[in-house]
Amino acid sequence: MAHIELNKHPIVGASDSIFTANLQIDSTIRDTIIRNIKDGGDKQNRTSNVQALMTDWEMQKEPGFVALEQEITSIVNYLPNVLEINSPDGGVFNYSMEIRDMWGICYKKNDYTRVHDHWPATWSGTFYLDIPTDYAGTLFFPELEHNIEPVTGQLVIFSGTTKHGVKTIQSNGERLAISFNYNVK
């Protein structure tokens, strides 16, 4: 795993935390993922909470996604160290996490995501592949009263039970992102 500075966003009055990191991926991998998202079309036909172009749910085995999934998995498996989580017997937390699903999203003007959670996933998150320079839609956590303005290369990880959504995209550019869920092995 490359050196990643993981930032914890403590939320006052809440037990949930949101983590962010700047994740640099190879441009060839990035371009392959973007091509897969755009060429694949809208596989969900806006039937999910995501009201934007969305790939199949299980893209983690597709070209480009494989390398990204491996990088994110190493970060997700590091989270117990940041949170200082102990196992039920008081020892070191040694459970490994595994990817459950990973999908790509291409937001365009007036697209959004309804507020939802990813229960029963342990961890969920988003990686921003490409964000327009004008307003690209805030990732918001209504119950935590917390917002994140996405930037290209940003990784955001949060509990699978944390409610979140994406405000309506106002940009004329495309906002490209990968979302994912992890469970304990």
Secondary structure, DSSP 8 states (H G I E B T S, - for coil): ------EEEE-TT-S-EEEEEE----HHHHHHHHHHHHHH--SSTT-SSEESEE--SB-TTSTTHHHHHHHHHHHHHHHHHHHT-B-TTSSB----EEEEEEEEEEE-TT-EEEEE--TT-SEEEEEEEE--SS----EEETTTTEEE---TTEEEEEETT--EEE-----SS-EEEEEEEEEE-
